[in-house]
């Protein structure tokens, strides 16, 4: 592959020094003259009518400036796709995550004291907390006006599944489920709302989609969008949890009603209550294979829990349906998927976005097929994985740059497989520590890069340059609407700008996104920032160089709005699921080795290989960091994390009850492998990497547990008590 000066180099991150020295500002660090403080009262009931809200006692607490309720919201609705959420609940609550009142005071203590004095009289309603039960005709309705709890349903039919299953030599079935997950980012939500010098309602916040935030805020405040501004601050992690609005709309409302700066900072408990979770999925599947090892049919049924509000549940479901047969070339596929309203806390985007749940079913079926045929797991997968030009079940070819087979080959060789005489030979099984059980598992996964199903994915970029009389660029500013959640996007984008313009990397600066300065760059999600915004930078660089060639000097701007639909269009699902679903893909193979203590039920992950095809690694150090973080998050998904709700009430309200990994849970060895099969639509062939590194780890662990124990665990997380019970009562 072509050598580059800046792209492909492990340059130091632009934000590293400011973060390690404490100079980087997070929203909770901000203070303004005359600033007030706010606290939120959340609903105490998962489903109830609100009969009365009495704020009189709260209003008499010394230092309290104002108590806001639904009456203070000009247009009391918002939502990232559907306006089905209330800024402050007034007539009804649908989950314990619903805000009911907002107290604004001169200091946080007064705000908290007053918040606890607000009296709300509820009339509890029957709730529904299981998506399967929610579909029954007798189930209580979460949104009565909808007449059903079914939010969305998709069907995908490709080939003749029933005939293929009848003709298959082996047919296997599997049922699996995945849990709610908390994003568990380091920095709980915080925001400051104020009225800026131009009279705009302004919010300083860590967000993944600043321009979509102002769309929703402007709607709720009945303001033109140009009267609302959002300024991005540093984010202590996101993982999808800051794509939806949480407290920024409340900070905006507080500033709008008081005319003063108002800071709102969540505690960890408030954060866990105040934002959505990863979707639980309930999955059923069948696979049909020939004795030669060819997968000829898959039949998958999916149900997800949307919680109380739509958020991105429809799109998450669409993604899951499109991936339900995995990165395998299967001629007959049938998928039915539905997402359902319940009175649980809303579910939303989380790393993987529908592609994180379904690998549990498709990789479980693939693994069981390998075992039934007594075939090597690498050999079997290579017979069935996608190639360039393979037709997806949606009826269209996979986009160029299909590296899944190469990730499997590279991972297998690293794990000790040998390729001899036209076949793959697995390494010998290892000896576990005395009394322990050893196992190895393989998983192959893929994930879209960029928005899908006809969405107008785009990014606006400004390259602002100071050009000398000789035509040389002295310094270059990169202005984009795309946000950086801490994963290093700003560094990668500046490397692309340096390569495209020839300006030294050290002469390039990244301007923190501000909606008053730049147009939309889309969300920092879908592993899209390098693929979409990076391509926009290439186009803006060409415009900049054209102006310089025409003789323009001084301060000049290269500006470009890149729309992916003009280059790699996608289309919505048709009635039978036919569509062009995604604009590009990244691919990963994970191979896991682990040991199980059958007496304690504990699992020690000894090693994880993560081979990821991302087209081109713009910064290899950042990529390896993504692989390491994805591995640990995948281990946690498989073995630890479960956000527990009982009848809609939170039972894991903090990190003493919601278990996340520590340094001790890091595998003995993580082996990142960078695979580069370029996509010509991406900048320098780059695709995406962030989510792909995580989604294959959990299914690889499940397959390794099957190898170690002989048990196919069908629900994650697989906890020690689950393992002990399974081995005691097989």
Secondary structure by P-SEA (a helix, b strand, c coil): ccccccccccccccaaaaaaaccccccccccccccccccccccccccccccccccccccccccccccccccccccccccccccccccccccccccccccccccccccaaaaaaaaaabbbbbbccccccccccccccccccccccccccccbbbbbbcccaaaaaaaccbbbbbbbbbbbbbccccccccbbbbbccccccccccccccaaaaaaaaaaaaccccccbbbbbccccccccccccccaaaaaaaaaaacccbbbbbbcaaaaaacccccbbbbbbbbbbbcccccccbbbbbbbbbccccccaaaaaaaaaaaaccccccccbbbbbbbbbbcccccccccccccccccccaaaaaaaaaaaaacccaaaaaaaccccccccccccccccccccaaaaaaaaaaaacccccccbbbbccccccccccccbbbbbbbccccccccccccbbbbbbcccccccccccbbbbbcccccccccaaaaaaaaaaaaccccccccccccccccccccccccccccccaaaaaaaaaaaaaaaaaaaacccccccbbbbbbccccbbbbccccccccccccccccbbbbbbbccccccccccccbbbbbbbccccccaaaaaaaaaaaaaaaaaaaccccccccccccccccccccccccccccccbbbbbbbbbcccccccbbbbcccccccaaaaaaaaaaaaacccccccccccaaaaaaaaacc
